[in-house]
């Protein structure tokens, strides 16, 4: 098994290095040769060689197959593997090895990451075929996958942080992949900066863990954690609860990566990257890192009721907030991005009420249907000559029957249609929130049910505006509408199978009566935490509530966009302030601009103009040193190089000396 784990993690890295380093250089000669041979083909000489695309894709396919093998091995034999790769950090009392910790939680994440990534690689073969730098793109994709695998296999917090920052870097490179677009650059920088805020908290959490436990190895700190329950430490002159502080700092990191409320602003903007990137980063992998972190640290979170309450509340607010904003967005990818944000909120509510397995179950099913929706929307954008505004679509179903069918499956799963994957995991979260019986749990339950209604509305709105009604695109665009090639459709078929069956097939393991066996020691629940048992016994109306919410959302959406297409405009006009509030995403960007961005720019400009220009330059280069230069320049002019000039100067000196001695001597 050890070899398998090494292959799963290092094949993507190998692919990234080979494609990135040799992809452009190695075959320059053969490419020139090919360009001469195909002088009639416009496209050929634009591209680099295509073998890096196929190589990275093949490596990921192997990685994904092995991940499934490992998953079934770990799940069936219920055992944990430790694979020592190399000694990593040895410093004083701190030891952090580079080792893989493969338990059920890791195995699930490996499957999600490699499967979605392999399918995205395959899809990109078609989607990025006209791009000028496909080998760079595929290299970044594989690098991202490697960093994410590092994160989920980590055996200590430092290795996790390494993977954490690695996916941050790769997402920056991928979001800003089309670097000539100013909006893509801005979005990449925004993602990077907002994540630094969260990562600052995460880093502090790691420092605090080491300070308290003297270690950052998971086994060591989990074993020692119960002793710290209820103890306090001094932090900025306050007496704070040790476990609560560590958990909240770690959760701050999770909020940044998983785009939770207050640190969510980067996610919708990240849609500037190519669509396969959206599917990889924002559907299945990077944004779930925060959920994975909280689940992995469950032995810590179980010891802090306060931290769990914060997780629940933030998750519930995020689910609700993102769903309200999703109602009015017009960019097809942004709707799905807000939907991702909202679904991550659901996962955090499940974590917050202690139903860790339920959260990971939703993470698992969500990966399939959300990647399906993103890649489906990519297929639409591809067909519509890069049009992303749903107001310029409509009536596409006859032209894109396969894409329509795939998006329909994704939409049914997302809205929680009975027996699809989303139905099992999403309803389980809503039931567990109700079963928590706390103030935060009840708060979460109601917000999640409302969010479920909104989710249904905006998901169907997307389907209706894109595929139904009358065509709103120009005749020129409509003439070119075509179904995507098979290389882009096959990943959709695979994801559609997952979106339909992942819930029913894995429900018993993840959240059923065997779940304690399945998760083993990977997820820790305190003895008094019976949430998984209780959620199976909630009242009937609670079980029905998400279904009712879904039906209402569908009904209203059908009324607005099929039956009476004039209604949305009238409603928006009648409630202009509300509409603008939602359209402008609750004005968070403007608020942050006012509070953080402008003061920072003002300070920067002040330090540049006053501090640097007036003070340092004024007294330094432009002041004292300028005077010194002037003086030396004048003196230098005396050095002419003619001997008689020097003799003359010496003569004057002698005359001066003699004169001085005569008169001074006379006194």
N, C-alpha and C positions, 0 to 999 in steps of 0.2 A: 504493500500500500504506500510505503514511504516514497517510492519512485513515482507513483501516480500523483501524489500531492505535489512533488517537486515539478513534475511536468505541467500540471494544471497551472501552477503559478508562474513558472519561468518561460513557458512557450510564448505567451503574449509579449514578454519582455524581449525575448530573442527576435520575435517578429518585428517589434518596434525598432530595435537596433539595426537589424539587417535592412529593413525598408527605409529607415530614416537616414542611415549613414551611407549605405551602398545603393539605395534605390535610384538616386539621381546620378551618382558618379560612375558606377560600375559599367553601365551599359551605354554610356555616351556614344561610344564608337558604333555599336550595333544600331543605335537609334538613328544616327546620322545616315547610316547605310540604308535603313528602312525608309527614312524620309526621302532619299533619292529615288528609291524604288517606287514609292507611292506619291509621286509629285502631284498626281491628280486628286489626292485626298486632302482636303483643307485641314482636317482636324489633326492629322497624324503628327505633324511636326510641333504642334503645341504641347502635346502631352509628354510626360516622362514615360519610361517603360511601364508596361502593365503588370509585369511579374510580381512587384512588391504587393500589389493589391491581392493577388491570388495567394501569395505566400502567407501573408498575415491572416487572411480569411481561413486558409487551410489549418494553420496553427490553432486558431481559435475554435474551429470545428472539433479538432482533436481534444482540445482543452475541455470543451463543453461535454463531449461524450464521456471523457474520464471523470468529469465532475458528477455526472449522473451515476456512473459506476460507484464512485466514492460515496455518494448520497445513499444509495441502497445498501451498501456495505455498512455504513455507520448506523443507518436506521434499523437494519435487521439485527446486527450484532450488538447494538446499543453500547458501543464502546467509544472511548476517546483516544485519539492518537496524538502523540507529541513527536514532531519531527524537528530535530536540531539541525539548523542549516549552518550557522557559524557563530562564533563569539562576536558579540556586537559592541557593547559598551562595558568597560570595566573601569570604574572611577571611584576610589574610596570605598564607601559602603554600598555603592550602587552597582548593580549588575543587571544588564538587560541583554539577553541572548536573542539572536535572530532565530526564532523557532516558530513552527506552525502548530497552532492548537486547533485540532480538528475534532469538534464534537457536533452534535446535531445542528446547533445554531449555525456553526460555520458551514456545515454541509449544505444546509438550505441556501445560505448566501452564495456559496460557490455555484450552485445550480443556477440561481437567479442571474448572477453576474455573467457567468460564461455563456449561458444560453442566449440571453438577450444580446450580449455583445457579439456572439457568433452570427446571430440573425441580422444584427445591424451591419456587421461587416459585409455580409452577403448582399443585403439590400443596397448598400453603398456602391457595390460594383456597378449597379445600374444607375443609381441616383447621381453619383459623382463622375459618371463616365465622360461628361463633357468638361469637367473641371481641369484647370491647367496644372494643378499640383496634387494629383491623387495620391502619389506615394507619401507625401508629407501628411496628408489627411489620415491615411491608413496607419501611418507610424504613430500619430497622436492617439488615434483610437485604441491601438494596442497598448500604448504606454498608459493610457487612462485605465484600461482593464487591469493591467499589472498592478498599478497603484491601488486599485479597489480591492484586488485579491490580497495584496499585502495587508490592507486594513482589516479585512474580515478574518484572515488567518492569524492575526497577531496574538501573541502569548503574553504581551505586556503593553503598558500604556505608551511607551516610547515608540515601539514598532507601530502601534496603531496611529500614533501621531505622524510618523513617517508616511504611512499610507494616506492618512488624512490630508496632509499637505501635498502629497503627490497627486491626488485627485483634484485638489484645488488648482495646482499648476496646470494639469492636463485640461481641466475645464476652461481655464483662462485661454489656453492655446486654441481649444476647439471652438469656443464661443466667438473668439476674435479671428477665426480661421480666414474669413474674407477680410483681410486687414485693410483693404483699400476703402471699405465702407466705414465712414466715421461712426455710424450707429453701432456697428459691430465692435469697434474698438472701445467705445464708451460702455457698452454692455459688458465686455470682458473685464474692463477695469472695475466696473461697479460690482460685478460678482466677486472679484478678487478682494476689493476693499471691505465689502459687507461681511465676507467670510472671515477677514482678519479680525473683525470685532468679536465674532463668535469664537475664533481660534484663540484669541487672547484669554477668554474665559476657560477654554479647554486646557490651555497651557498652565494657567494658574491652578486648575483642578489637579493636574498631574503633579505640580510642585507640592501642593497641599498634601496629596496622597503620599508622596515620598517623605515629606516632613513628618507626617503622623505615623506612617507604618514602616518607614525605613526601607521600603521596597516598592517596585511598581510591577512585579510579576503577579499575574492574576491569582494564581493558586495561593500565594503568600498573603496577599492583601484580603482576599475573600475569607480565608481562614481566620484572619485577625480582626475582621470588621466587627463582629458582634461585641467584642470587648469595648469598642469605642462608642457604642450606642448610648446616647444620653450625655456623653462627655462634652465639655466645652473647651474652646481655645480662644486666645485673644487675637483678633483680626482688626487692624485699624482702630485700636483702643476699645473695640466692642467685645463683649463675651458672646461668642456665637457657638451654636451646636456644630460639632465637628462633622458629623456625617451629612447634615443638611447643607453645610457650606460646600463640602466637596461635591455633593450631588448637584447642587445648583450651578456650580462653576462648570462641571462637566456638561450639564444640560444646556448651558449657554453655548457651548461648542455645537451641540446637537441642533440648537435653534438656528444657528447660522447655516450649517450644512443642509438642514432639512427645511430651510426657508419658512420657519415658523413666524407667527405674528411679531412685528417690530423688526425682525431681520429678514423679512420675506421679499423685500423690494427688488432683489437681484434676479429672482427666478423668472418673472415674466419677460424682463428685458433680455434674458439669456436666449430667447427665441431667435435672436439675430444669427445664431450659428446655423450651419446647414441642418436640415430636418433630422438626418440620422443621429446627429449629436443630441438633439432634443430628446429623441427616443431613448438614447443610451443614458444620458446624464439625468434627465428630468423625469424619467418614467420609472426606471428600474433600479438604477445603481446609486449614483452619488447622493441623491437627495434622501436615500434611505439609510445613509451612513449614520445619521443622527439616531434613527430608530434602532439600528443595530447597536449603537453605543449604549443607549439606555438599557436595552435588553441584556447586553453582555454584562453591564454593571448592576444587574438586578440584585445581587447580594448587598450592594450599597444602598440602592434606592428603597429596598424593603425595610431598611432601618431608619428611614426618615419619612414620616408621614407628611411633613410640610413640603418636602421636595416633590413627592408624588402628587400632592394637591396642586402645586404649581404646574407640573407637567400636564395634569388633566385640564386645568383652566386654560393654559396657553393653547393646548391642542384643540379644545372646543372652540375658543375664539377664532383660531386660525381656520378651522373647518367652516365656520359660519362666515367669517369675513371674506375668505377667498371665493366661497360660493356666491356671495352677493355680488362681488365684482365680476365674476364669470357670467352673470346674467346679461350684461350689456356689452361685452367685448365684441369687436367685429373681426379681429384678426383670428383666423381659424386656429393657429397654433397657440395664441394667447389664451383662448378659451380653455384649451387642453392644459396649458401651463397652470392656470388658476385652479383647474380641477385637480391637478397633481398636488398643489399646495393644500387644497382642501382635504384630499384623501390622506395626506401626511398628518393633518390635524387629527383625523380619525385614529390613525395608528398611535399617536401620542396619548389620546384619551384612553385607549386600551392599556397602554403602558402605565398611565397614571392611576388607573383603578387596580393595577396589579395583575391584569390579564396579559402577561407577556407573550404567551403562546398565541393568543388571539391576534395581537399586534403583528407578530411575524407571519401569521397565516395571511393577514390582509396584505402585508408587504409582498408575500409570495404570489398571491393571485393578482394583485394590482399590477405587478410587473408585466404580466402577460397582456392584460387588456389595455393598459395605458400605453405600452410600447406599440400595441396593435393600432390604437387610435392615432398615435403620432406618425407611425409609418404610413398609415392610411391617409392621413392628411398630407403627408409628403407626396403620396401618389396623386392626390388631387392637385397639389401645387405644381407638380411635374406636368400633369396634363393641361393645366391652365396657364402654361408659360410663365411660371413663377408668380402668379397672382395669389395673395394670401387673404385678401379682404372678402369676407363672406357676402358683403353687399354686392359684389361684382360676380357672384356665382349664381347658383340656382339652375334647376332643370338638368343636372348632370347625370342623373341616374341611368337614362337610356344609353349614354355614352360610356359610363364607367360601372358596368354592372358588378364586376368582381370586387372592385374597390368599395362600392356601395354595400355589398353583402358583408365584406370584412368589417367595415366601419359600423355596420348595424350590429354585428356580433359584439364588437367592442363597446358600443353604446349600451346594449342590453346588459352586459356584464357590469359596466360602470354604474348603471342606475340600479343594479340589484334585482334584475328580472329573475323570477323564481328558477332555481336549478342551474343558473349560470355561476361562474366562479365568484363574482362579486356578491352574489346573494348570500352565500354561506359566510363569507368573511366579514362583510359590512354589517349584516344583521347581527352577527355574533358580537361585534363591537358595541352596537347600540344596546343589545341585551346586557352585556357585561357592565356598561355604564349605568344602566338602571339597577342592576343587581348590587352595585357598590353601596347603595343606601346612604351615601354621604351627601353633603351639600354640593360638593364639587361634582360627584357622580351624576346627581340629578340635573345639575346645571348642564353638564356635558350631554346627558341624554337628550334634553329638549333641543339644545343647539344642533346636535347631530341629526335629529329627525327633521328639523327645519332645513338644515343643509342638504339632507337627502332629497327633499322636495325641490330645492333650487337646482341640485345636481341634475335631477331628471329634466327639469325645464331647460337648462342651458345645453344639455347633451342633445336633446331632441331638437332644440332650436338650431344647433349646429347641423344636424342631419337635414332638417327641413330647408334651412337657408342654402345649404350646399347642393343637395341632390334633388329637391322637389320644387314645386312652383314653376314660375316661368323663368327662362334664362335671362340673366341680367348682364351677361358679358357681351363684349363687342362681337360682331359676326366673324371678324378675323380670328379672334381667340377661339370661338366655338368651332370654327372649321378645323382647328388644329387639335381639338380635344381627342385624346387617344388613351386607351388602356395602357398601363405600365407594362414593361417587359416581364417575362416569367421570373427573371432573377430578382425582381423587386416584389413579385407576388408570392413566391414560395415562402419567404419569411412570414408573410401575412397569414398564410394557411396554417403554419406551425403555431403562431401566436394565437390564432383563432381557436385551435384545438385546446390550447392552454386556457384561454378565456372561457371556454365552455365547460371543460372537464376538471381543471385544477382544483376547484372547490370540492366537488363531489368525491373525487378520488382520494384527496388527502385530508378531508375533514376529520375522519376518525383519528388520524395520527396527531394532527396539530392541535385540535381542540376537543376531541372526543373523549371517551372514557379511558382510552389508552394513552392519553397525552403525557401523563407523568412518566410512563415508560419511555415514550418516544423522545421527550426532551432530556430525560435523565438529569444530569447535573448541569446541563448547559444553561437552563433558566432556573433561577432560584425563587421559590415562593415561601414566605414564612409559614410556619405551621398553622397560624390562625387565618391565613389567606385562602379562603375556599371559593374564590370568585368563579372559577371554572365550573365548579359543581353548582353554585347558586344560579349561574346564568342559564342553566338548563331548566330552571324552575320558575322563570319569571311569568307574570300573568299573560294571558292570551293576547290582550290588546297591545301589549308591548311588542310581542312577536309580529303582530300585524302592522304596527305603526310605520315601519320603513316602507312596506308594500303600499300602504295607503298614500304615503308621501310621494312615492314614485308615480302612482297613478294620477294624482293631482297634478304633479309637475308635467307629466305627459299630456294630460288633457288641456291644460292652459297653453302649453306650447303649440299643440295642434290647432287650438282655436286662434292663436295669434298669428301663426305662420302659414297655415294651410287654409283654414276656413275664412278668417277675416284679416288678411295681411295689412289692412289699414290701421288695425288696433294698436300695434306697438308704437307707431308714430304719434297717435293721439294720446296714448297713455304717457309717453315720454314728454310730450308738450304740456300736458296737464300737470305733471309732477316734475317740472324742469329742475328744481334744486336737487331733488333726490336722484334724478337721472344723471345730472352732472357729477354729483357726489360719488356715485358708483362708477361712472365712466372714468372719472379721474382717480379711481382706486383709493377712495377715502382721503385723497389729497396727501397721502404719505410722502410721496416724492417731493411735493412742494414744501411740506413741513420740514423734512430732513434737509432740503436745500436751504431753507431759512435758518434752521437751528445749527446745522453742522457745516454744510458746504460753503455757504457765503462767509460766515465768520472765519473759516479756515482760509478761504481765498483772500479775505481782507487782511488777515494776519500775515499770510504769505507775501501779499503785495506790500504791506507796511514794512516788513522786515527786509524785503528786497529793495524798495525805493529808499526808505529812511535808514534802516540798519546797514544794509550793504552799500547802497549808492552814496548816501549823504555821509554816514559816519565812517565806515571802513574805507570806502574809496576816497572820500573827501579828505580824510586825514592821512590815509596810507598812500596808495598809488598816485592819487591826484594831488596830494598835499606834500607831505615831507619828502617822499621819494622823488616827486616831480621837481622840487626845489634843488635837491641834491644833484639830480640829473642835469638841471640847467647849469648849475655852478661847474660841475665837472666838464660839461660840454665846452664852456668858455675857457676853462684851463687847458683842455685838450688842444684847443686851437693854437696854443703857444708852441706846441710840439710840431715844428714845421719840417724837421729832417735836414735843414741846411746848416753846415758847420759854421758859417760866418754869423748866422743868427745866434747860435749857442755861444760863440766867442764874444759877440757883442753883449749878450746877457751876462757872461762871466765878467766882462770888463766893467759893466754897470755895477755888478756886485762888488768888485774890488774897489771901485771908486767910492761906493757907499760905505764899505767897511773902513777905508782909510779916513774918509771924512768923519765918520763916527768916532774913531779913535782920537783923531786930532782934537775934536771939540770936547769929547768926554774926558780925554786925558788932560786938557787945559783946565778942567774943573778939579 
